[in-house]
Amino acid sequence: MQNRSFIAALAAAATLLAGCSMPKAGSDNATYYYSNKGASAVAPVRPVPMAPASQVGPQGVARIVYFDFDHYVVKPEYRGVVEAHANFLKARRGAKVTLEGHTDERGGREYNLALGQRRAEAVRNALTVLGVSDSQIDPVSWGVEKPASLDRTEQGYQLNRRVEFTYR
């Protein structure tokens, strides 16, 4: 009987030790965050979600603008997306859009809310420069509250650093 207890305890200890030695997925610690603060994305992830035909807004145009880590400047590759939305809004002065700013989970809550707002404001500024009335645009920040990806990898983080166009 003691032999079985000893073997069971030994098996439990081996399982515990094996679990401790497994590498963690992703790099979500503060050291990683601060050592990569100024780094650009490892590999570009640019899914382009298209608007369903039944929704309000420009048809066949992406509704998301992605941002680099800790940045809020609209990148040149999204100029066409912003221009298409600007043309849609200028042609329909009664249309309104909410620009929802999002961030990845790294950083504090207040910081991420402010960064999401700066991203939404950057897209708003780009739209107003193209002639869209400021009264048609409502920039808001969700910070980390509505992630597009729960993956704690650079690719997952890239999907969360975004502004989404939501028409109402």
Z-matrix of the N, CA and C atoms (Angstrom, degrees):
N
C 1 1.449
C 2 1.528 1 111.12
N 3 1.354 2 116.91 1 -41.92
C 4 1.446 3 120.47 2 179.12
C 5 1.527 4 110.30 3 -65.49
N 6 1.304 5 117.01 4 -33.26
C 7 1.454 6 121.85 5 178.76
C 8 1.528 7 110.93 6 -61.48
N 9 1.349 8 117.10 7 -42.85
C 10 1.463 9 121.22 8 179.81
C 11 1.526 10 110.85 9 -65.34
N 12 1.342 11 116.74 10 -41.22
C 13 1.471 12 120.96 11 178.86
C 14 1.517 13 110.32 12 -63.66
N 15 1.332 14 116.24 13 -42.23
C 16 1.451 15 120.73 14 179.36
C 17 1.534 16 110.69 15 -63.46
N 18 1.325 17 117.04 16 -43.72
C 19 1.468 18 121.59 17 -179.98
C 20 1.527 19 110.05 18 -65.31
N 21 1.337 20 117.73 19 -40.83
C 22 1.467 21 120.93 20 178.78
C 23 1.523 22 110.46 21 -64.63
N 24 1.337 23 117.68 22 -41.98
C 25 1.470 24 121.29 23 178.58
C 26 1.524 25 110.63 24 -65.38
N 27 1.320 26 117.23 25 -40.39
C 28 1.453 27 122.25 26 178.37
C 29 1.530 28 110.83 27 -63.80
N 30 1.332 29 117.23 28 -42.25
C 31 1.469 30 121.34 29 178.48
C 32 1.521 31 110.57 30 -64.83
N 33 1.328 32 117.74 31 -40.89
C 34 1.470 33 121.23 32 178.81
C 35 1.520 34 110.72 33 -64.33
N 36 1.343 35 117.27 34 -41.73
C 37 1.466 36 120.58 35 178.86
C 38 1.521 37 111.15 36 -64.97
N 39 1.328 38 116.64 37 -41.11
C 40 1.469 39 120.21 38 179.09
C 41 1.521 40 110.88 39 -63.53
N 42 1.330 41 117.11 40 -40.38
C 43 1.467 42 121.19 41 178.43
C 44 1.517 43 110.39 42 -64.26
N 45 1.333 44 117.29 43 -43.29
C 46 1.450 45 121.76 44 179.75
C 47 1.527 46 110.99 45 -62.43
N 48 1.329 47 116.57 46 -45.77
C 49 1.461 48 120.26 47 179.48
C 50 1.522 49 111.74 48 -65.35
N 51 1.303 50 118.02 49 -37.56
C 52 1.471 51 120.71 50 178.78
C 53 1.521 52 110.16 51 -65.06
N 54 1.325 53 117.78 52 -38.84
C 55 1.467 54 121.26 53 179.00
C 56 1.506 55 112.01 54 -66.75
N 57 1.333 56 118.11 55 -33.69
C 58 1.458 57 121.88 56 -179.93
C 59 1.521 58 112.10 57 -71.07
N 60 1.320 59 116.53 58 -26.93
C 61 1.453 60 118.87 59 -176.40
C 62 1.527 61 113.11 60 -88.98
N 63 1.334 62 118.22 61 -3.92
C 64 1.458 63 121.09 62 -179.91
C 65 1.523 64 109.68 63 -72.32
N 66 1.324 65 119.24 64 136.88
C 67 1.458 66 120.56 65 178.28
C 68 1.524 67 110.37 66 -69.68
N 69 1.320 68 115.76 67 146.50
C 70 1.456 69 121.23 68 177.10
C 71 1.522 70 109.55 69 -79.17
N 72 1.314 71 116.20 70 143.37
C 73 1.459 72 120.48 71 176.30
C 74 1.519 73 108.67 72 -77.88
N 75 1.311 74 117.17 73 135.05
C 76 1.463 75 121.05 74 177.24
C 77 1.513 76 111.64 75 78.36
N 78 1.313 77 115.63 76 174.98
C 79 1.457 78 122.56 77 178.16
C 80 1.513 79 106.81 78 -130.34
N 81 1.328 80 115.76 79 93.80
C 82 1.446 81 119.09 80 -173.50
C 83 1.519 82 112.85 81 -114.04
N 84 1.314 83 118.48 82 16.60
C 85 1.456 84 118.56 83 -178.16
C 86 1.526 85 111.06 84 -91.88
N 87 1.317 86 116.31 85 166.85
C 88 1.465 87 121.72 86 -175.79
C 89 1.525 88 111.63 87 -64.47
N 90 1.337 89 117.83 88 -35.24
C 91 1.464 90 120.29 89 179.23
C 92 1.522 91 110.19 90 -60.26
N 93 1.320 92 116.69 91 -44.95
C 94 1.469 93 120.70 92 178.07
C 95 1.523 94 110.26 93 -61.75
N 96 1.316 95 116.28 94 -45.29
C 97 1.469 96 121.39 95 -177.92
C 98 1.523 97 110.99 96 -57.05
N 99 1.322 98 117.10 97 -52.33
C 100 1.456 99 119.77 98 -175.53
C 101 1.524 100 112.58 99 -75.16
N 102 1.317 101 118.54 100 -29.81
C 103 1.463 102 119.35 101 178.86
C 104 1.525 103 111.23 102 -74.91
N 105 1.328 104 118.28 103 -19.72
C 106 1.461 105 121.78 104 -179.63
C 107 1.520 106 112.66 105 -111.97
N 108 1.309 107 117.92 106 12.27
C 109 1.459 108 122.03 107 -174.98
C 110 1.528 109 112.10 108 -56.39
N 111 1.310 110 117.78 109 -41.98
C 112 1.461 111 120.07 110 -178.53
C 113 1.517 112 113.86 111 -93.82
N 114 1.313 113 117.19 112 0.49
C 115 1.473 114 120.99 113 -175.64
C 116 1.516 115 110.93 114 -77.87
N 117 1.293 116 114.95 115 150.23
C 118 1.466 117 119.27 116 174.23
C 119 1.526 118 108.34 117 -86.76
N 120 1.299 119 116.05 118 173.59
C 121 1.467 120 121.27 119 -176.99
C 122 1.524 121 110.71 120 -62.95
N 123 1.323 122 115.61 121 146.70
C 124 1.462 123 121.81 122 -179.43
C 125 1.518 124 110.42 123 -68.76
N 126 1.305 125 116.79 124 -52.65
C 127 1.458 126 121.36 125 -179.88
C 128 1.526 127 107.66 126 -137.98
N 129 1.321 128 118.23 127 128.26
C 130 1.458 129 118.83 128 -177.77
C 131 1.521 130 112.25 129 -64.98
N 132 1.299 131 115.63 130 130.67
C 133 1.460 132 122.44 131 175.25
C 134 1.517 133 105.79 132 -119.50
N 135 1.303 134 116.58 133 112.52
C 136 1.450 135 119.64 134 -175.47
C 137 1.517 136 111.38 135 -132.00
N 138 1.330 137 117.94 136 67.93
C 139 1.453 138 117.49 137 173.44
C 140 1.516 139 108.23 138 -67.50
N 141 1.302 140 116.65 139 140.94
C 142 1.459 141 120.74 140 -177.78
C 143 1.522 142 108.36 141 -117.04
N 144 1.338 143 116.10 142 91.27
C 145 1.456 144 118.01 143 178.16
C 146 1.522 145 110.17 144 -71.11
N 147 1.289 146 116.27 145 131.39
C 148 1.451 147 121.68 146 178.92
C 149 1.522 148 110.10 147 -96.17
N 150 1.317 149 115.14 148 150.47
C 151 1.455 150 120.29 149 -179.75
C 152 1.522 151 109.81 150 -74.46
N 153 1.339 152 117.79 151 132.53
C 154 1.458 153 119.64 152 173.89
C 155 1.524 154 109.72 153 -63.95
N 156 1.312 155 117.03 154 148.98
C 157 1.460 156 121.73 155 -175.50
C 158 1.524 157 112.59 156 -61.17
N 159 1.341 158 118.45 157 -25.31
C 160 1.451 159 120.86 158 -176.79
C 161 1.528 160 113.17 159 -82.18
N 162 1.323 161 119.32 160 -9.59
C 163 1.457 162 121.70 161 -177.15
C 164 1.518 163 111.74 162 -88.59
N 165 1.339 164 113.95 163 155.82
C 166 1.459 165 120.49 164 174.95
C 167 1.523 166 107.62 165 -76.44
N 168 1.311 167 116.83 166 143.65
C 169 1.455 168 121.68 167 179.61
C 170 1.507 169 109.71 168 126.11
N 171 1.318 170 116.75 169 171.70
C 172 1.470 171 119.53 170 179.63
C 173 1.522 172 111.00 171 -63.21
N 174 1.314 173 115.73 172 133.67
C 175 1.467 174 121.14 173 -177.70
C 176 1.534 175 110.77 174 -80.04
N 177 1.333 176 115.63 175 138.80
C 178 1.454 177 121.00 176 175.96
C 179 1.519 178 114.13 177 72.23
N 180 1.333 179 117.10 178 19.96
C 181 1.462 180 121.11 179 -179.07
C 182 1.525 181 108.49 180 -117.82
N 183 1.330 182 116.22 181 138.71
C 184 1.464 183 120.36 182 177.34
C 185 1.519 184 109.67 183 -58.50
N 186 1.318 185 116.46 184 147.27
C 187 1.468 186 122.18 185 179.54
C 188 1.517 187 111.70 186 -111.04
N 189 1.320 188 117.14 187 14.24
C 190 1.459 189 120.83 188 -177.84
C 191 1.522 190 110.16 189 -133.24
N 192 1.338 191 115.06 190 138.46
C 193 1.455 192 122.94 191 172.35
C 194 1.526 193 105.53 192 -117.12
N 195 1.330 194 116.93 193 126.06
C 196 1.459 195 121.52 194 -178.30
C 197 1.526 196 110.50 195 -98.33
N 198 1.341 197 115.55 196 154.37
C 199 1.458 198 122.04 197 -176.69
C 200 1.517 199 110.73 198 -127.45
N 201 1.336 200 115.53 199 157.01
C 202 1.461 201 121.40 200 174.59
C 203 1.521 202 109.22 201 -76.66
N 204 1.315 203 115.41 202 164.45
C 205 1.456 204 122.42 203 179.99
C 206 1.524 205 110.85 204 -56.92
N 207 1.332 206 116.14 205 126.37
C 208 1.469 207 123.54 206 174.91
C 209 1.538 208 112.62 207 62.12
N 210 1.341 209 117.81 208 25.86
C 211 1.461 210 122.09 209 179.29
C 212 1.524 211 110.30 210 -124.48
N 213 1.334 212 114.63 211 159.21
C 214 1.454 213 120.16 212 176.70
C 215 1.527 214 111.92 213 -138.30
N 216 1.309 215 116.72 214 25.64
C 217 1.459 216 121.91 215 176.19
C 218 1.530 217 107.94 216 -93.72
N 219 1.349 218 116.13 217 131.16
C 220 1.465 219 120.28 218 177.64
C 221 1.523 220 107.76 219 -70.36
N 222 1.325 221 115.77 220 122.43
C 223 1.464 222 121.12 221 -176.88
C 224 1.530 223 110.71 222 -74.93
N 225 1.317 224 116.99 223 150.32
C 226 1.473 225 120.98 224 -178.21
C 227 1.529 226 114.09 225 -55.98
N 228 1.320 227 118.67 226 -31.81
C 229 1.466 228 119.79 227 -178.37
C 230 1.530 229 112.82 228 -67.53
N 231 1.333 230 117.53 229 -12.28
C 232 1.471 231 120.73 230 178.12
C 233 1.525 232 112.94 231 -103.34
N 234 1.321 233 116.71 232 7.03
C 235 1.467 234 121.40 233 178.81
C 236 1.531 235 111.17 234 -58.76
N 237 1.331 236 117.87 235 -42.76
C 238 1.466 237 121.79 236 179.50
C 239 1.521 238 112.54 237 -63.44
N 240 1.336 239 116.64 238 -37.92
C 241 1.471 240 120.81 239 177.78
C 242 1.522 241 109.56 240 -63.64
N 243 1.330 242 116.51 241 -48.06
C 244 1.467 243 121.03 242 -179.00
C 245 1.529 244 110.12 243 -63.95
N 246 1.317 245 117.76 244 -41.80
C 247 1.473 246 120.97 245 179.17
C 248 1.529 247 111.64 246 -63.03
N 249 1.316 248 117.77 247 -40.99
C 250 1.466 249 120.69 248 179.31
C 251 1.529 250 110.71 249 -63.03
N 252 1.319 251 116.99 250 -42.10
C 253 1.472 252 120.38 251 177.84
C 254 1.531 253 110.38 252 -68.22
N 255 1.322 254 117.27 253 -37.81
C 256 1.465 255 120.51 254 177.55
C 257 1.528 256 110.49 255 -62.87
N 258 1.318 257 117.68 256 -44.73
C 259 1.472 258 121.06 257 179.16
C 260 1.530 259 110.98 258 -62.03
N 261 1.336 260 116.54 259 -40.66
C 262 1.458 261 120.70 260 178.30
C 263 1.531 262 110.37 261 -62.12
N 264 1.325 263 116.76 262 -46.93
C 265 1.463 264 120.90 263 -177.94
C 266 1.527 265 112.45 264 -68.25
N 267 1.326 266 117.80 265 -37.18
C 268 1.476 267 120.36 266 178.65
C 269 1.519 268 111.35 267 -66.87
N 270 1.319 269 117.12 268 -34.31
C 271 1.465 270 120.81 269 -179.70
C 272 1.534 271 111.48 270 -77.14
N 273 1.313 272 117.19 271 -17.62
C 274 1.476 273 122.13 272 -178.18
C 275 1.518 274 108.16 273 -130.25
N 276 1.316 275 116.92 274 82.56
C 277 1.469 276 122.06 275 -175.17
C 278 1.527 277 113.13 276 -62.39
N 279 1.330 278 117.96 277 -17.51
C 280 1.456 279 120.70 278 178.22
C 281 1.526 280 113.02 279 -87.29
N 282 1.321 281 117.11 280 -11.60
C 283 1.469 282 120.81 281 -179.29
C 284 1.525 283 109.98 282 -74.41
N 285 1.315 284 115.06 283 146.31
C 286 1.467 285 121.01 284 177.94
C 287 1.518 286 109.01 285 -130.41
N 288 1.326 287 114.88 286 147.13
C 289 1.455 288 120.70 287 -179.41
C 290 1.532 289 109.53 288 -131.33
N 291 1.318 290 115.28 289 140.96
C 292 1.456 291 121.05 290 170.92
C 293 1.520 292 106.97 291 -103.57
N 294 1.324 293 116.04 292 128.73
C 295 1.458 294 121.85 293 177.11
C 296 1.521 295 106.70 294 -100.85
N 297 1.338 296 116.22 295 109.57
C 298 1.462 297 122.04 296 -175.24
C 299 1.526 298 110.07 297 -97.63
N 300 1.331 299 116.13 298 110.14
C 301 1.456 300 121.86 299 179.58
C 302 1.514 301 111.66 300 -85.75
N 303 1.338 302 116.42 301 135.38
C 304 1.462 303 122.88 302 -177.99
C 305 1.526 304 110.17 303 -132.06
N 306 1.332 305 115.26 304 157.72
C 307 1.460 306 121.39 305 177.29
C 308 1.522 307 109.39 306 -134.79
N 309 1.341 308 115.86 307 168.26
C 310 1.460 309 118.02 308 170.54
C 311 1.528 310 107.75 309 -82.21
N 312 1.313 311 117.02 310 177.64
C 313 1.463 312 121.26 311 -170.95
C 314 1.519 313 114.91 312 -78.78
N 315 1.316 314 118.05 313 -8.33
C 316 1.460 315 120.29 314 -177.11
C 317 1.530 316 109.68 315 -76.45
N 318 1.303 317 117.14 316 137.83
C 319 1.459 318 122.70 317 -178.00
C 320 1.521 319 110.72 318 102.26
N 321 1.317 320 116.38 319 167.90
C 322 1.459 321 121.77 320 -178.47
C 323 1.527 322 112.12 321 -77.41
N 324 1.325 323 115.37 322 164.72
C 325 1.464 324 121.85 323 -177.24
C 326 1.529 325 111.78 324 -59.42
N 327 1.332 326 117.46 325 -50.83
C 328 1.462 327 120.79 326 -178.20
C 329 1.529 328 111.41 327 -63.75
N 330 1.334 329 115.39 328 -41.48
C 331 1.464 330 119.60 329 178.82
C 332 1.524 331 110.54 330 -59.77
N 333 1.329 332 116.78 331 -45.76
C 334 1.461 333 120.47 332 -177.74
C 335 1.526 334 112.09 333 -68.42
N 336 1.330 335 117.72 334 -35.45
C 337 1.469 336 119.08 335 175.12
C 338 1.524 337 110.47 336 -63.14
N 339 1.332 338 116.51 337 -43.17
C 340 1.475 339 120.40 338 179.09
C 341 1.531 340 110.89 339 -66.06
N 342 1.333 341 118.06 340 -40.84
C 343 1.463 342 121.27 341 179.37
C 344 1.527 343 110.95 342 -65.51
N 345 1.326 344 117.40 343 -42.43
C 346 1.468 345 120.36 344 176.50
C 347 1.520 346 111.32 345 -60.68
N 348 1.338 347 116.76 346 -38.54
C 349 1.470 348 120.66 347 178.13
C 350 1.527 349 110.49 348 -66.97
N 351 1.333 350 117.77 349 -42.48
C 352 1.471 351 120.73 350 178.21
C 353 1.526 352 111.16 351 -62.03
N 354 1.326 353 116.95 352 -37.04
C 355 1.471 354 120.01 353 177.53
C 356 1.521 355 110.59 354 -65.86
N 357 1.331 356 117.10 355 -45.11
C 358 1.464 357 120.47 356 178.50
C 359 1.530 358 110.52 357 -63.17
N 360 1.317 359 117.22 358 -40.36
C 361 1.474 360 121.43 359 178.33
C 362 1.532 361 111.24 360 -66.04
N 363 1.324 362 117.87 361 -34.83
C 364 1.467 363 120.73 362 178.38
C 365 1.530 364 110.54 363 -63.79
N 366 1.339 365 116.91 364 -41.89
C 367 1.467 366 120.16 365 177.76
C 368 1.529 367 109.61 366 -68.89
N 369 1.341 368 117.53 367 -39.93
C 370 1.473 369 120.92 368 176.39
C 371 1.521 370 110.37 369 -58.26
N 372 1.322 371 117.34 370 -46.38
C 373 1.466 372 120.90 371 179.26
C 374 1.522 373 111.19 372 -60.24
N 375 1.319 374 117.18 373 -41.52
C 376 1.469 375 120.47 374 178.82
C 377 1.524 376 110.45 375 -62.90
N 378 1.334 377 117.06 376 -40.26
C 379 1.474 378 120.59 377 178.72
C 380 1.521 379 111.65 378 -66.62
N 381 1.330 380 117.51 379 -43.05
C 382 1.470 381 119.77 380 -178.98
C 383 1.524 382 111.47 381 -68.31
N 384 1.328 383 117.82 382 -33.94
C 385 1.467 384 120.29 383 175.37
C 386 1.531 385 110.20 384 -61.83
N 387 1.325 386 116.91 385 -31.73
C 388 1.465 387 122.00 386 179.69
C 389 1.534 388 112.26 387 -85.26
N 390 1.335 389 118.16 388 4.94
C 391 1.449 390 121.16 389 173.10
C 392 1.521 391 116.90 390 102.76
N 393 1.316 392 118.37 391 6.06
C 394 1.465 393 121.03 392 178.65
C 395 1.529 394 108.47 393 -78.29
N 396 1.325 395 116.53 394 137.47
C 397 1.457 396 121.61 395 177.63
C 398 1.525 397 110.15 396 -67.75
N 399 1.314 398 115.75 397 134.40
C 400 1.458 399 121.01 398 -179.77
C 401 1.534 400 111.79 399 -60.87
N 402 1.323 401 117.11 400 -26.21
C 403 1.469 402 120.83 401 -179.51
C 404 1.537 403 112.22 402 -70.52
N 405 1.320 404 117.77 403 -13.74
C 406 1.462 405 121.76 404 179.02
C 407 1.526 406 112.57 405 -88.48
N 408 1.324 407 117.47 406 -7.58
C 409 1.465 408 121.82 407 -170.48
C 410 1.522 409 110.50 408 -119.18
N 411 1.335 410 115.19 409 133.02
C 412 1.462 411 121.24 410 176.67
C 413 1.526 412 108.83 411 -126.67
N 414 1.353 413 117.68 412 98.94
C 415 1.464 414 119.77 413 178.82
C 416 1.531 415 110.73 414 -82.79
N 417 1.328 416 116.98 415 130.24
C 418 1.468 417 122.37 416 177.46
C 419 1.526 418 109.37 417 -135.62
N 420 1.322 419 115.74 418 160.77
C 421 1.455 420 120.67 419 177.80
C 422 1.515 421 110.72 420 -120.05
N 423 1.329 422 114.80 421 135.72
C 424 1.456 423 121.30 422 172.06
C 425 1.523 424 110.65 423 -106.16
N 426 1.320 425 117.71 424 -8.90
C 427 1.465 426 119.79 425 -177.56
C 428 1.513 427 109.94 426 57.76
N 429 1.326 428 116.89 427 -123.06
C 430 1.471 429 121.88 428 -178.39
C 431 1.529 430 112.33 429 -98.04
N 432 1.330 431 117.99 430 3.38
C 433 1.465 432 122.20 431 -169.47
C 434 1.528 433 115.33 432 -67.79
N 435 1.325 434 118.97 433 -26.67
C 436 1.461 435 121.48 434 -177.90
C 437 1.526 436 110.26 435 -128.66
N 438 1.332 437 117.31 436 73.56
C 439 1.463 438 119.15 437 -177.76
C 440 1.529 439 111.87 438 -69.75
N 441 1.314 440 115.26 439 144.11
C 442 1.463 441 121.00 440 173.68
C 443 1.523 442 109.76 441 -81.82
N 444 1.325 443 116.25 442 -25.97
C 445 1.464 444 121.91 443 -179.82
C 446 1.522 445 109.00 444 -137.66
N 447 1.313 446 115.67 445 141.07
C 448 1.467 447 120.75 446 175.70
C 449 1.526 448 111.27 447 -98.54
N 450 1.340 449 117.40 448 0.77
C 451 1.460 450 121.66 449 179.54
C 452 1.517 451 110.24 450 -68.64
N 453 1.302 452 116.12 451 131.11
C 454 1.461 453 121.07 452 177.28
C 455 1.522 454 108.98 453 -94.80
N 456 1.323 455 114.62 454 56.68
C 457 1.457 456 123.13 455 177.11
C 458 1.520 457 107.09 456 -127.70
N 459 1.314 458 116.92 457 166.71
C 460 1.467 459 119.04 458 179.21
C 461 1.527 460 110.96 459 -60.25
N 462 1.336 461 117.28 460 -38.28
C 463 1.460 462 119.97 461 178.82
C 464 1.531 463 110.83 462 -64.55
N 465 1.323 464 117.66 463 -40.48
C 466 1.457 465 121.16 464 177.07
C 467 1.516 466 111.66 465 -65.51
N 468 1.326 467 116.37 466 -42.31
C 469 1.468 468 120.00 467 178.46
C 470 1.525 469 111.01 468 -62.61
N 471 1.345 470 117.19 469 -38.82
C 472 1.464 471 120.56 470 179.96
C 473 1.524 472 111.36 471 -60.48
N 474 1.313 473 117.10 472 -38.57
C 475 1.465 474 120.47 473 -179.57
C 476 1.529 475 112.00 474 -67.11
N 477 1.314 476 117.25 475 -24.44
C 478 1.460 477 121.28 476 -178.41
C 479 1.525 478 113.34 477 -86.87
N 480 1.310 479 118.69 478 -19.02
C 481 1.469 480 122.22 479 -179.36
C 482 1.522 481 108.31 480 -87.38
N 483 1.346 482 116.01 481 90.94
C 484 1.465 483 118.30 482 -169.07
C 485 1.528 484 111.64 483 -156.46
N 486 1.338 485 113.60 484 166.50
C 487 1.475 486 122.61 485 165.87
C 488 1.518 487 105.63 486 -125.73
N 489 1.330 488 115.24 487 130.43
C 490 1.466 489 121.26 488 178.93
C 491 1.526 490 109.63 489 -107.58
N 492 1.334 491 115.89 490 138.16
C 493 1.460 492 123.14 491 174.35
C 494 1.529 493 107.82 492 -88.60
N 495 1.324 494 117.53 493 121.40
C 496 1.455 495 122.21 494 177.54
C 497 1.533 496 107.61 495 -125.25
N 498 1.318 497 115.92 496 114.09
C 499 1.471 498 120.66 497 -178.82
C 500 1.515 499 110.08 498 -87.68
N 501 1.339 500 114.67 499 146.82
C 502 1.460 501 120.27 500 177.85
C 503 1.506 502 110.61 501 -135.94
